[in-house]
Amino acid sequence: DADVTQTPRNRITKTGKRIMLECSQTKGHDRMYWYRQDPGLGLRLIYYSFDVKDINKGEISDGYSVSRQAQAKFSLSLESAIPNQTALYFCATSPLDRNYGYTFGSGTRLTVV
Amino acid sequence: AQSVSQHNHHVILSEAASLELGCNYSYGGTVNLFWYVQYPGQHLQLLLKYFSGDPLVKGIKGFEAEFIKSKFSFNLRKPSVQWSDTAEYFCAVTLHAGNMLTFGGGTRLMVKP
């Protein structure tokens, strides 16, 4: 099994629908992150969480919300999806020691029509 | 806020050619530097990282990068590329005292057989 698992892998949804992307990890890391990837823009941080009770906005949090249900689970929600949220979404984890860097999930490709 | 620039968006090389991908960052303090690779359809994987010490860092698959503090640069190099190096490459930076990665826009490398 993958260390960081994202579901679904692909999703097509309609404008205005609510959608949740899920991330679970077996790394035992405290810190979890949600990024979106757009061509030419790299990865941009949406939200991050340093532990279950600590949730923080990233640079592009508008239109998104998150829930840290447990140390191992971090979900991203789009309350009312819009077409410019079409992107590849990655979840990542890291331990307290930054020397280990991030571990990424395989991504969720979301298309909003 | 820190930023990361990758000036080459697309690079096309023939096998055995040498590779150098540029990366510049904007923060003047102490930083940690990373290069990640994303093979087609896959998640990001760590190629190499620099925290301190020898500014020439060697990573996996024959890649290396050189940190030049005076130029705020961390360029990725490989003496002889292979078709299997076709991928997108991301430079990333985090502040020395922090844990938040800021990514560049990525460079898409295509190696022709």
gemmi code that builds the backbone of each chain (N, CA, C; Angstrom):
import gemmi

chains = {
    "A": [
        ("ASP", (0.836, -1.196, 0.000), (0.000, 0.000, 0.000), (0.877, 1.255, 0.000)),
        ("ALA", (0.367, 2.300, -0.652), (1.095, 3.553, -0.712), (1.137, 4.204, 0.662)),
        ("ASP", (2.219, 4.988, 0.900), (2.343, 5.688, 2.176), (1.293, 6.782, 2.319)),
        ("VAL", (1.000, 7.457, 1.204), (0.003, 8.530, 1.200), (-1.006, 8.194, 0.102)),
        ("THR", (-2.241, 7.984, 0.487), (-3.282, 7.540, -0.434), (-4.318, 8.629, -0.628)),
        ("GLN", (-4.587, 8.935, -1.882), (-5.604, 9.932, -2.192), (-6.761, 9.278, -2.934)),
        ("THR", (-7.961, 9.662, -2.565), (-9.150, 9.204, -3.278), (-10.095, 10.363, -3.522)),
        ("PRO", (-10.784, 10.390, -4.660), (-10.607, 9.500, -5.809), (-9.364, 9.869, -6.604)),
        ("ARG", (-8.991, 9.072, -7.594), (-7.850, 9.405, -8.459), (-8.274, 10.392, -9.536)),
        ("ASN", (-9.501, 10.233, -10.003), (-10.048, 11.121, -11.018), (-11.501, 11.419, -10.663)),
        ("ARG", (-11.920, 12.661, -10.973), (-13.308, 13.006, -10.682), (-13.735, 14.116, -11.616)),
        ("ILE", (-14.905, 13.929, -12.203), (-15.529, 14.988, -12.991), (-16.800, 15.397, -12.255)),
        ("THR", (-16.956, 16.674, -12.021), (-18.122, 17.153, -11.299), (-18.685, 18.390, -11.977)),
        ("LYS", (-19.902, 18.732, -11.629), (-20.548, 19.886, -12.245), (-20.374, 21.141, -11.397)),
        ("THR", (-20.400, 22.264, -12.041), (-20.333, 23.546, -11.344), (-21.418, 23.633, -10.275)),
        ("GLY", (-21.012, 24.081, -9.091), (-21.946, 24.237, -7.998), (-22.049, 23.055, -7.064)),
        ("LYS", (-21.518, 21.918, -7.462), (-21.584, 20.726, -6.621), (-20.534, 20.792, -5.513)),
        ("ARG", (-20.829, 20.135, -4.401), (-19.861, 19.994, -3.325), (-19.082, 18.705, -3.548)),
        ("ILE", (-17.785, 18.777, -3.360), (-16.961, 17.588, -3.547), (-15.893, 17.520, -2.473)),
        ("MET", (-15.586, 16.308, -2.055), (-14.558, 16.101, -1.050), (-13.462, 15.209, -1.605)),
        ("LEU", (-12.233, 15.630, -1.410), (-11.070, 14.827, -1.755), (-10.449, 14.342, -0.450)),
        ("GLU", (-10.107, 13.063, -0.433), (-9.616, 12.498, 0.813), (-8.156, 12.093, 0.716)),
        ("CYS", (-7.496, 12.175, 1.841), (-6.082, 11.808, 1.939), (-5.864, 11.066, 3.240)),
        ("SER", (-5.204, 9.929, 3.148), (-4.833, 9.194, 4.351), (-3.374, 8.764, 4.232)),
        ("GLN", (-2.713, 8.659, 5.381), (-1.286, 8.335, 5.370), (-0.940, 7.307, 6.436)),
        ("THR", (0.066, 6.521, 6.106), (0.560, 5.504, 7.047), (1.973, 5.832, 7.505)),
        ("LYS", (2.419, 7.052, 7.220), (3.786, 7.445, 7.569), (3.926, 7.804, 9.052)),
        ("GLY", (2.802, 8.097, 9.702), (2.882, 8.540, 11.088), (3.325, 9.989, 11.212)),
        ("HIS", (3.255, 10.735, 10.123), (3.677, 12.141, 10.146), (2.601, 13.012, 10.784)),
        ("ASP", (3.078, 14.039, 11.486), (2.133, 14.974, 12.096), (1.601, 15.998, 11.097)),
        ("ARG", (2.409, 16.371, 10.126), (2.071, 17.496, 9.261), (1.513, 17.017, 7.933)),
        ("MET", (0.429, 17.657, 7.519), (-0.199, 17.307, 6.242), (-0.541, 18.559, 5.471)),
        ("TYR", (-0.549, 18.437, 4.148), (-0.691, 19.598, 3.272), (-1.587, 19.237, 2.092)),
        ("TRP", (-2.256, 20.247, 1.563), (-2.967, 20.130, 0.287), (-2.417, 21.183, -0.676)),
        ("TYR", (-2.015, 20.698, -1.874), (-1.534, 21.573, -2.933), (-2.393, 21.358, -4.171)),
        ("ARG", (-2.460, 22.376, -5.015), (-2.998, 22.170, -6.349), (-1.916, 22.490, -7.365)),
        ("GLN", (-1.924, 21.732, -8.459), (-0.936, 21.899, -9.512), (-1.632, 22.350, -10.779)),
        ("ASP", (-1.160, 23.450, -11.332), (-1.649, 23.969, -12.597), (-0.463, 24.161, -13.529)),
        ("PRO", (-0.640, 23.900, -14.813), (0.476, 24.026, -15.758), (1.145, 25.396, -15.685)),
        ("GLY", (2.459, 25.405, -15.559), (3.217, 26.646, -15.522), (3.224, 27.363, -14.189)),
        ("LEU", (2.393, 26.919, -13.266), (2.320, 27.575, -11.958), (2.924, 26.722, -10.843)),
        ("GLY", (3.342, 25.540, -11.149), (3.887, 24.663, -10.130), (2.827, 24.207, -9.161)),
        ("LEU", (3.230, 23.983, -7.928), (2.292, 23.583, -6.888), (2.066, 24.756, -5.957)),
        ("ARG", (0.820, 25.015, -5.658), (0.477, 26.110, -4.748), (-0.268, 25.550, -3.544)),
        ("LEU", (0.085, 26.063, -2.381), (-0.432, 25.535, -1.122), (-1.842, 26.040, -0.853)),
        ("ILE", (-2.752, 25.112, -0.560), (-4.137, 25.465, -0.278), (-4.351, 25.568, 1.235)),
        ("TYR", (-4.071, 24.492, 1.934), (-4.197, 24.430, 3.398), (-3.108, 23.512, 3.932)),
        ("TYR", (-2.786, 23.720, 5.210), (-1.878, 22.809, 5.868), (-2.266, 22.633, 7.326)),
        ("SER", (-1.802, 21.531, 7.880), (-2.162, 21.186, 9.254), (-0.940, 20.599, 9.940)),
        ("PHE", (-0.556, 21.163, 11.069), (0.610, 20.672, 11.784), (0.240, 19.620, 12.827)),
        ("ASP", (-0.999, 19.578, 13.234), (-1.518, 18.467, 14.012), (-3.037, 18.534, 13.952)),
        ("VAL", (-3.712, 17.628, 14.624), (-5.155, 17.490, 14.496), (-5.885, 18.779, 14.850)),
        ("LYS", (-5.351, 19.537, 15.780), (-6.045, 20.747, 16.223), (-5.505, 22.016, 15.570)),
        ("ASP", (-4.643, 21.859, 14.604), (-3.986, 23.016, 13.983), (-4.213, 23.006, 12.490)),
        ("ILE", (-5.032, 23.950, 12.003), (-5.341, 24.072, 10.585), (-4.992, 25.492, 10.156)),
        ("ASN", (-4.332, 25.609, 9.007), (-3.895, 26.922, 8.552), (-4.166, 27.105, 7.065)),
        ("LYS", (-4.478, 28.324, 6.681), (-4.683, 28.633, 5.275), (-3.349, 28.792, 4.566)),
        ("GLY", (-3.324, 28.340, 3.332), (-2.172, 28.562, 2.479), (-2.408, 29.762, 1.597)),
        ("GLU", (-1.696, 29.837, 0.495), (-1.776, 31.029, -0.355), (-3.036, 31.106, -1.195)),
        ("ILE", (-3.736, 29.989, -1.414), (-4.917, 30.010, -2.279), (-6.072, 29.251, -1.638)),
        ("SER", (-6.468, 29.611, -0.444), (-7.480, 28.866, 0.300), (-8.918, 29.228, -0.073)),
        ("ASP", (-9.131, 30.342, -0.745), (-10.504, 30.755, -1.061), (-11.216, 29.699, -1.891)),
        ("GLY", (-12.444, 29.343, -1.451), (-13.222, 28.356, -2.177), (-13.000, 26.933, -1.704)),
        ("TYR", (-12.095, 26.770, -0.740), (-11.765, 25.453, -0.207), (-11.937, 25.431, 1.311)),
        ("SER", (-12.159, 24.247, 1.845), (-12.118, 24.038, 3.283), (-11.488, 22.674, 3.540)),
        ("VAL", (-11.025, 22.463, 4.767), (-10.380, 21.196, 5.093), (-10.883, 20.685, 6.431)),
        ("SER", (-10.621, 19.403, 6.646), (-10.934, 18.759, 7.916), (-9.825, 17.776, 8.239)),
        ("ARG", (-9.290, 17.876, 9.445), (-8.283, 16.902, 9.888), (-8.978, 15.979, 10.882)),
        ("GLN", (-9.445, 14.861, 10.352), (-10.287, 13.972, 11.159), (-9.471, 13.167, 12.168)),
        ("ALA", (-8.209, 12.953, 11.843), (-7.319, 12.173, 12.697), (-5.907, 12.499, 12.238)),
        ("GLN", (-4.919, 12.009, 12.965), (-3.548, 12.290, 12.549), (-3.311, 11.803, 11.120)),
        ("ALA", (-3.972, 10.707, 10.756), (-3.700, 10.089, 9.468), (-4.612, 10.564, 8.344)),
        ("LYS", (-5.600, 11.391, 8.620), (-6.591, 11.748, 7.602), (-6.771, 13.257, 7.484)),
        ("PHE", (-6.734, 13.734, 6.243), (-6.842, 15.176, 5.983), (-7.643, 15.341, 4.703)),
        ("SER", (-8.861, 15.881, 4.801), (-9.755, 15.975, 3.653), (-9.868, 17.406, 3.168)),
        ("LEU", (-9.997, 17.546, 1.878), (-10.163, 18.853, 1.231), (-11.547, 18.898, 0.606)),
        ("SER", (-12.291, 19.966, 0.869), (-13.635, 20.107, 0.298), (-13.727, 21.352, -0.561)),
        ("LEU", (-14.464, 21.192, -1.651), (-14.854, 22.327, -2.469), (-16.350, 22.477, -2.238)),
        ("GLU", (-16.750, 23.534, -1.555), (-18.153, 23.672, -1.150), (-19.075, 23.859, -2.343)),
        ("SER", (-18.607, 24.612, -3.322), (-19.391, 24.863, -4.526), (-18.393, 24.974, -5.682)),
        ("ALA", (-18.162, 23.859, -6.336), (-17.092, 23.792, -7.321), (-17.327, 24.741, -8.492)),
        ("ILE", (-16.225, 25.320, -8.988), (-16.271, 26.187, -10.158), (-15.204, 25.716, -11.152)),
        ("PRO", (-15.383, 26.031, -12.443), (-14.453, 25.502, -13.461), (-12.983, 25.842, -13.218)),
        ("ASN", (-12.663, 27.000, -12.647), (-11.234, 27.307, -12.468), (-10.619, 26.550, -11.296)),
        ("GLN", (-11.384, 25.666, -10.675), (-10.813, 24.740, -9.696), (-10.422, 23.414, -10.351)),
        ("THR", (-10.591, 23.350, -11.653), (-10.080, 22.202, -12.399), (-8.558, 22.183, -12.288)),
        ("ALA", (-8.018, 21.107, -11.745), (-6.575, 21.036, -11.492), (-6.229, 19.639, -11.002)),
        ("LEU", (-4.939, 19.443, -10.784), (-4.436, 18.230, -10.150), (-4.143, 18.571, -8.692)),
        ("TYR", (-4.712, 17.816, -7.786), (-4.574, 18.101, -6.361), (-3.687, 17.045, -5.705)),
        ("PHE", (-2.729, 17.531, -4.918), (-1.829, 16.629, -4.211), (-1.920, 16.843, -2.717)),
        ("CYS", (-1.924, 15.736, -2.010), (-1.767, 15.737, -0.572), (-0.310, 15.380, -0.270)),
        ("ALA", (0.238, 15.954, 0.767), (1.609, 15.635, 1.165), (1.699, 15.582, 2.679)),
        ("THR", (2.703, 14.858, 3.158), (2.936, 14.783, 4.601), (4.405, 15.045, 4.890)),
        ("SER", (4.679, 15.454, 6.108), (6.074, 15.592, 6.536), (6.152, 15.385, 8.040)),
        ("PRO", (7.307, 14.909, 8.488), (7.482, 14.766, 9.933), (7.868, 16.105, 10.546)),
        ("LEU", (8.018, 16.141, 11.839), (8.436, 17.374, 12.498), (9.820, 17.801, 12.038)),
        ("ASP", (10.686, 16.830, 11.771), (12.028, 17.126, 11.318), (12.003, 17.419, 9.828)),
        ("ARG", (12.250, 18.635, 9.443), (12.153, 19.046, 8.042), (13.178, 18.355, 7.154)),
        ("ASN", (14.180, 17.745, 7.722), (15.220, 17.125, 6.906), (14.696, 16.002, 6.030)),
        ("TYR", (13.583, 15.452, 6.378), (13.066, 14.355, 5.583), (12.240, 14.814, 4.393)),
        ("GLY", (11.929, 16.087, 4.291), (11.157, 16.568, 3.158), (9.729, 16.072, 3.192)),
        ("TYR", (9.067, 16.162, 2.097), (7.661, 15.798, 1.976), (7.505, 14.441, 1.289)),
        ("THR", (6.426, 13.739, 1.642), (5.989, 12.559, 0.905), (4.659, 12.911, 0.250)),
        ("PHE", (4.568, 12.702, -1.062), (3.366, 13.097, -1.796), (2.488, 11.889, -2.108)),
        ("GLY", (1.187, 12.147, -2.180), (0.254, 11.170, -2.701), (0.281, 11.187, -4.225)),
        ("SER", (-0.480, 10.297, -4.828), (-0.471, 10.152, -6.283), (-1.323, 11.179, -7.006)),
        ("GLY", (-2.070, 11.968, -6.261), (-2.827, 13.052, -6.863), (-4.254, 12.691, -7.200)),
        ("THR", (-5.095, 13.710, -7.237), (-6.481, 13.594, -7.694), (-6.672, 14.586, -8.824)),
        ("ARG", (-7.058, 14.054, -9.980), (-7.333, 14.951, -11.108), (-8.804, 15.316, -11.079)),
        ("LEU", (-9.078, 16.582, -10.826), (-10.450, 17.063, -10.714), (-10.793, 17.944, -11.907)),
        ("THR", (-11.915, 17.633, -12.521), (-12.427, 18.451, -13.623), (-13.805, 18.960, -13.238)),
        ("VAL", (-13.973, 20.281, -13.302), (-15.272, 20.894, -13.004), (-15.848, 21.421, -14.319)),
        ("VAL", (-17.014, 20.893, -14.681), (-17.613, 21.274, -15.969), (-18.834, 22.161, -15.770)),
    ],
    "B": [
        ("ALA", (7.199, 37.765, 0.832), (7.085, 36.307, 0.749), (8.127, 35.764, -0.229)),
        ("GLN", (8.598, 34.573, 0.107), (9.607, 33.995, -0.779), (8.965, 33.549, -2.073)),
        ("SER", (9.755, 33.529, -3.140), (9.277, 33.022, -4.420), (10.394, 32.243, -5.082)),
        ("VAL", (10.000, 31.372, -5.998), (10.949, 30.509, -6.692), (10.682, 30.623, -8.180)),
        ("SER", (11.730, 30.843, -8.953), (11.588, 30.994, -10.394), (12.351, 29.921, -11.138)),
        ("GLN", (11.658, 29.297, -12.056), (12.303, 28.364, -12.980), (12.087, 28.947, -14.368)),
        ("HIS", (13.160, 29.401, -14.974), (13.016, 30.202, -16.182), (12.758, 29.367, -17.422)),
        ("ASN", (13.192, 28.121, -17.402), (12.969, 27.245, -18.551), (11.685, 26.464, -18.311)),
        ("HIS", (10.662, 26.731, -19.122), (9.403, 26.018, -18.916), (9.400, 24.675, -19.655)),
        ("HIS", (10.024, 24.682, -20.828), (10.097, 23.461, -21.620), (11.521, 23.310, -22.143)),
        ("VAL", (12.059, 22.110, -22.011), (13.395, 21.817, -22.522), (13.326, 20.513, -23.307)),
        ("ILE", (13.899, 20.537, -24.493), (13.953, 19.322, -25.312), (15.416, 19.008, -25.581)),
        ("LEU", (15.822, 17.788, -25.254), (17.203, 17.366, -25.461), (17.240, 16.009, -26.128)),
        ("SER", (18.340, 15.719, -26.760), (18.580, 14.376, -27.274), (19.296, 13.564, -26.208)),
        ("GLU", (19.142, 12.266, -26.274), (19.843, 11.396, -25.312), (21.344, 11.669, -25.358)),
        ("ALA", (21.955, 11.610, -24.194), (23.391, 11.827, -23.989), (23.761, 13.306, -23.902)),
        ("ALA", (22.819, 14.191, -24.172), (23.121, 15.618, -24.019), (23.217, 15.957, -22.534)),
        ("SER", (23.896, 17.056, -22.243), (23.994, 17.503, -20.857), (22.801, 18.396, -20.524)),
        ("LEU", (22.443, 18.368, -19.246), (21.264, 19.092, -18.785), (21.640, 20.083, -17.704)),
        ("GLU", (21.077, 21.288, -17.793), (21.125, 22.210, -16.666), (19.807, 22.959, -16.618)),
        ("LEU", (19.110, 22.836, -15.508), (17.842, 23.523, -15.287), (18.046, 24.590, -14.221)),
        ("GLY", (17.610, 25.794, -14.534), (17.834, 26.903, -13.626), (16.766, 27.024, -12.556)),
        ("CYS", (17.195, 27.474, -11.378), (16.284, 27.743, -10.273), (16.839, 28.922, -9.482)),
        ("ASN", (16.035, 29.937, -9.302), (16.411, 31.076, -8.476), (15.318, 31.340, -7.451)),
        ("TYR", (15.715, 31.782, -6.284), (14.747, 32.076, -5.229), (14.966, 33.499, -4.754)),
        ("SER", (13.969, 34.012, -4.065), (13.999, 35.441, -3.752), (14.312, 35.754, -2.294)),
        ("TYR", (14.387, 34.763, -1.429), (14.534, 35.041, -0.006), (15.985, 35.236, 0.384)),
        ("GLY", (16.283, 36.246, 1.185), (17.655, 36.568, 1.538), (18.197, 35.855, 2.744)),
        ("GLY", (17.369, 35.165, 3.474), (17.823, 34.471, 4.677), (18.299, 33.069, 4.378)),
        ("THR", (18.446, 32.283, 5.413), (18.904, 30.911, 5.272), (17.760, 30.041, 4.770)),
        ("VAL", (18.016, 29.288, 3.714), (16.969, 28.474, 3.103), (17.410, 27.025, 2.970)),
        ("ASN", (16.445, 26.168, 2.827), (16.673, 24.781, 2.446), (16.129, 24.609, 1.035)),
        ("LEU", (16.815, 23.851, 0.227), (16.501, 23.777, -1.203), (16.294, 22.338, -1.645)),
        ("PHE", (15.342, 22.154, -2.550), (14.966, 20.821, -3.002), (14.752, 20.828, -4.516)),
        ("TRP", (14.985, 19.680, -5.119), (14.509, 19.400, -6.458), (13.659, 18.133, -6.407)),
        ("TYR", (12.449, 18.253, -6.997), (11.545, 17.119, -7.112), (11.351, 16.798, -8.586)),
        ("VAL", (11.054, 15.531, -8.862), (10.755, 15.099, -10.217), (9.376, 14.455, -10.248)),
        ("GLN", (8.652, 14.731, -11.325), (7.332, 14.126, -11.511), (7.317, 13.435, -12.862)),
        ("TYR", (7.383, 12.103, -12.867), (7.298, 11.345, -14.117), (5.847, 11.344, -14.577)),
        ("PRO", (5.614, 11.180, -15.865), (4.245, 11.258, -16.400), (3.267, 10.387, -15.623)),
        ("GLY", (2.205, 11.010, -15.145), (1.159, 10.287, -14.433), (1.490, 9.893, -13.014)),
        ("GLN", (2.606, 10.370, -12.505), (3.011, 9.966, -11.159), (3.075, 11.167, -10.216)),
        ("HIS", (3.316, 10.855, -8.933), (3.427, 11.915, -7.942), (4.867, 12.436, -7.885)),
        ("LEU", (5.063, 13.487, -7.147), (6.392, 14.075, -7.019), (7.292, 13.202, -6.149)),
        ("GLN", (8.529, 13.091, -6.590), (9.533, 12.332, -5.834), (10.753, 13.211, -5.619)),
        ("LEU", (11.370, 13.065, -4.474), (12.532, 13.882, -4.140), (13.758, 13.418, -4.911)),
        ("LEU", (14.404, 14.347, -5.620), (15.651, 14.055, -6.335), (16.857, 14.316, -5.444)),
        ("LEU", (16.856, 15.479, -4.823), (17.960, 15.845, -3.941), (17.549, 17.049, -3.103)),
        ("LYS", (18.367, 17.314, -2.086), (18.073, 18.440, -1.202), (19.374, 19.013, -0.656)),
        ("TYR", (19.319, 20.284, -0.300), (20.453, 20.955, 0.317), (19.984, 21.650, 1.580)),
        ("PHE", (20.718, 21.399, 2.677), (20.429, 22.093, 3.924), (21.632, 22.911, 4.374)),
        ("SER", (22.817, 22.333, 4.271), (24.033, 23.029, 4.684), (25.222, 22.214, 4.195)),
        ("GLY", (26.427, 22.775, 4.368), (27.633, 22.032, 4.020), (28.030, 22.228, 2.566)),
        ("ASP", (28.544, 21.186, 1.965), (29.033, 21.231, 0.586), (27.934, 21.727, -0.336)),
        ("PRO", (28.173, 22.823, -1.065), (27.118, 23.370, -1.916), (26.825, 22.529, -3.148)),
        ("LEU", (27.665, 21.564, -3.447), (27.399, 20.652, -4.558), (26.750, 19.395, -3.990)),
        ("VAL", (25.508, 19.197, -4.349), (24.727, 18.108, -3.772), (24.480, 17.048, -4.833)),
        ("LYS", (24.688, 15.813, -4.467), (24.415, 14.722, -5.402), (23.125, 14.016, -4.997)),
        ("GLY", (22.300, 13.718, -6.010), (21.039, 13.053, -5.737), (20.951, 11.715, -6.435)),
        ("ILE", (19.712, 11.272, -6.603), (19.504, 9.978, -7.237), (19.608, 10.092, -8.757)),
        ("LYS", (19.820, 8.971, -9.415), (19.787, 8.857, -10.878), (20.802, 9.758, -11.574)),
        ("GLY", (21.904, 10.064, -10.922), (22.976, 10.821, -11.548), (22.786, 12.327, -11.556)),
        ("PHE", (21.752, 12.811, -10.895), (21.515, 14.254, -10.835), (22.362, 14.894, -9.738)),
        ("GLU", (22.707, 16.155, -9.954), (23.369, 16.939, -8.937), (22.878, 18.386, -9.035)),
        ("ALA", (23.095, 19.138, -7.983), (22.700, 20.542, -7.989), (23.734, 21.326, -7.209)),
        ("GLU", (23.919, 22.574, -7.617), (24.889, 23.428, -6.959), (24.196, 24.652, -6.379)),
        ("PHE", (24.403, 24.859, -5.104), (23.870, 26.029, -4.410), (24.890, 27.148, -4.511)),
        ("ILE", (24.496, 28.257, -5.129), (25.358, 29.433, -5.197), (24.635, 30.544, -4.462)),
        ("LYS", (25.060, 30.779, -3.235), (24.345, 31.708, -2.361), (24.329, 33.122, -2.934)),
        ("SER", (25.446, 33.545, -3.516), (25.555, 34.914, -4.020), (24.609, 35.168, -5.186)),
        ("LYS", (24.228, 34.108, -5.861), (23.326, 34.229, -7.010), (21.909, 33.771, -6.674)),
        ("PHE", (21.669, 33.376, -5.439), (20.354, 32.867, -5.023), (19.906, 31.763, -5.985)),
        ("SER", (20.817, 30.890, -6.342), (20.488, 29.875, -7.334), (20.756, 28.470, -6.826)),
        ("PHE", (20.056, 27.532, -7.414), (20.203, 26.112, -7.073), (19.890, 25.330, -8.339)),
        ("ASN", (20.820, 25.350, -9.292), (20.594, 24.754, -10.607), (20.814, 23.244, -10.584)),
        ("LEU", (19.976, 22.563, -11.311), (20.044, 21.100, -11.413), (20.833, 20.710, -12.652)),
        ("ARG", (21.678, 19.698, -12.534), (22.505, 19.274, -13.661), (22.534, 17.753, -13.765)),
        ("LYS", (22.751, 17.325, -15.002), (23.042, 15.916, -15.252), (23.918, 15.865, -16.485)),
        ("PRO", (25.056, 15.163, -16.427), (26.009, 15.189, -17.542), (25.465, 14.567, -18.825)),
        ("SER", (24.634, 13.534, -18.696), (24.176, 12.803, -19.868), (22.766, 12.271, -19.603)),
        ("VAL", (21.781, 12.885, -20.266), (20.395, 12.502, -19.977), (19.999, 11.249, -20.750)),
        ("GLN", (18.974, 10.582, -20.213), (18.417, 9.400, -20.854), (16.949, 9.652, -21.165)),
        ("TRP", (16.415, 8.854, -22.057), (15.003, 8.986, -22.425), (14.122, 8.885, -21.175)),
        ("SER", (14.546, 8.061, -20.231), (13.760, 7.862, -19.009), (13.762, 9.073, -18.080)),
        ("ASP", (14.558, 10.090, -18.409), (14.548, 11.323, -17.603), (13.428, 12.268, -18.026)),
        ("THR", (12.699, 11.904, -19.064), (11.552, 12.708, -19.475), (10.581, 12.832, -18.314)),
        ("ALA", (10.343, 14.066, -17.890), (9.540, 14.306, -16.692), (9.413, 15.811, -16.502)),
        ("GLU", (8.691, 16.189, -15.460), (8.648, 17.580, -15.059), (9.447, 17.733, -13.773)),
        ("TYR", (10.245, 18.784, -13.698), (11.151, 18.994, -12.586), (10.771, 20.275, -11.850)),
        ("PHE", (10.698, 20.156, -10.535), (10.292, 21.282, -9.699), (11.377, 21.612, -8.685)),
        ("CYS", (11.724, 22.864, -8.636), (12.592, 23.375, -7.592), (11.696, 23.860, -6.448)),
        ("ALA", (12.136, 23.695, -5.223), (11.331, 24.130, -4.075), (12.244, 24.645, -2.975)),
        ("VAL", (11.698, 25.555, -2.198), (12.476, 26.228, -1.155), (11.661, 26.258, 0.127)),
        ("THR", (12.339, 26.090, 1.236), (11.701, 26.363, 2.517), (12.648, 27.179, 3.364)),
        ("LEU", (12.088, 28.032, 4.182), (12.936, 28.800, 5.081), (13.599, 27.854, 6.070)),
        ("HIS", (14.801, 28.193, 6.491), (15.561, 27.306, 7.355), (14.816, 26.991, 8.634)),
        ("ALA", (14.086, 27.977, 9.117), (13.376, 27.784, 10.382), (11.967, 27.258, 10.180)),
        ("GLY", (11.581, 26.997, 8.968), (10.204, 26.594, 8.710), (10.100, 25.255, 8.029)),
        ("ASN", (8.895, 24.943, 7.604), (8.656, 23.641, 7.004), (7.732, 23.744, 5.804)),
        ("MET", (7.504, 24.949, 5.311), (6.547, 25.142, 4.230), (7.294, 25.259, 2.914)),
        ("LEU", (7.038, 24.318, 2.021), (7.682, 24.343, 0.722), (6.996, 25.328, -0.214)),
        ("THR", (7.797, 26.150, -0.892), (7.319, 26.995, -1.970), (7.930, 26.459, -3.254)),
        ("PHE", (7.088, 26.180, -4.241), (7.543, 25.544, -5.471), (7.711, 26.549, -6.595)),
        ("GLY", (8.642, 26.258, -7.481), (8.723, 26.965, -8.736), (7.666, 26.434, -9.689)),
        ("GLY", (7.556, 27.073, -10.868), (6.523, 26.709, -11.816), (6.766, 25.405, -12.571)),
        ("GLY", (7.958, 24.847, -12.416), (8.247, 23.571, -13.059), (8.898, 23.730, -14.423)),
        ("THR", (9.718, 22.755, -14.788), (10.314, 22.675, -16.124), (9.987, 21.307, -16.686)),
        ("ARG", (9.358, 21.318, -17.830), (9.010, 20.054, -18.475), (10.149, 19.662, -19.404)),
        ("LEU", (10.778, 18.537, -19.127), (11.904, 18.034, -19.916), (11.451, 16.880, -20.792)),
        ("MET", (11.771, 16.993, -22.075), (11.529, 15.881, -22.992), (12.878, 15.452, -23.559)),
        ("VAL", (13.185, 14.165, -23.437), (14.424, 13.625, -23.974), (14.079, 12.740, -25.164)),
        ("LYS", (14.619, 13.108, -26.302), (14.355, 12.355, -27.522), (15.339, 11.197, -27.634)),
        ("PRO", (14.813, 9.988, -27.960), (15.707, 8.828, -28.062), (16.621, 8.921, -29.280)),
    ],
}
model = gemmi.Model(1)
for chain_id, residues in chains.items():
    chain = gemmi.Chain(chain_id)
    for i, (resn, *xyz) in enumerate(residues, 1):
        res = gemmi.Residue()
        res.name, res.seqid = resn, gemmi.SeqId(i, " ")
        for name, pos in zip(("N", "CA", "C"), xyz):
            atom = gemmi.Atom()
            atom.name, atom.element = name, gemmi.Element(name[0])
            atom.pos, atom.b_iso = gemmi.Position(*pos), 0.0
            res.add_atom(atom)
        chain.add_residue(res)
    model.add_chain(chain)
structure = gemmi.Structure()
structure.add_model(model)
structure.setup_entities()
